[in-house]
Amino acid sequence: MPEKETTLRRIVARVRCMLPKDWLGRAGKRFRQTTTAISDFSEQHIRLGEKVDAAPELAWRALQGAASEKYARALKDYAEEEKDKLDSELKRRTLESNARQAKATADKLESEARIAQLNEMDARLAFFDKLRQRNAVPIWDDQGNMTFARAPKDYDWDGLQDRMLRPGELPKLNERSDAPIKEPGNA
């Protein structure tokens, strides 16, 4: 920064040749008073000298601010790029582990579904055995509600067992309540 220099004050005016009598007279006095008033007003209110002195400092601060802003933006962009790289690397490294875990979960769910099917068949067999012991025949209505009736002496127990052991053969529940009752062998 340059050292503080004195401010030079100048007014450029068109001056015509005047006689000393005019310059020292009334017109010259008014001219001098006017220029003095303008100069005083400028020093008190406009402070042009201070602004000229502060201009290099303000320009330097503006440059520093712009540089700081660019640096902060570049730093932020770099941090985001590094974060994205780290996230990608982490995902790449855990991908195999996640795939093994997903396969293990799928295998477990499949095993549980098979066990549920076996339990259902076991329950159907046990239910059939109880029905045969008690000589009762299940009758389902359209809603899937079950009632029981005594089995005739020549009832086809093997046919009932076949129907009860086939997946999806039992009636499904629905919302209708005014449907007629159907026997399992008459469908």
URVEN-V388842 format. One record per helix or strand. SS is the DSSP state (@ for helix, = for strand). FROM is the first residue (numbers start at 1). LEN is the number of residues. Records with the same first field share a line. If there is no record, write none. Layout:
SS->FROM-LEN + FROM-LEN
This chain:
@->20-4 + 26-21 + 48-87 + 157-9
=->136-6 + 146-5 + 181-3
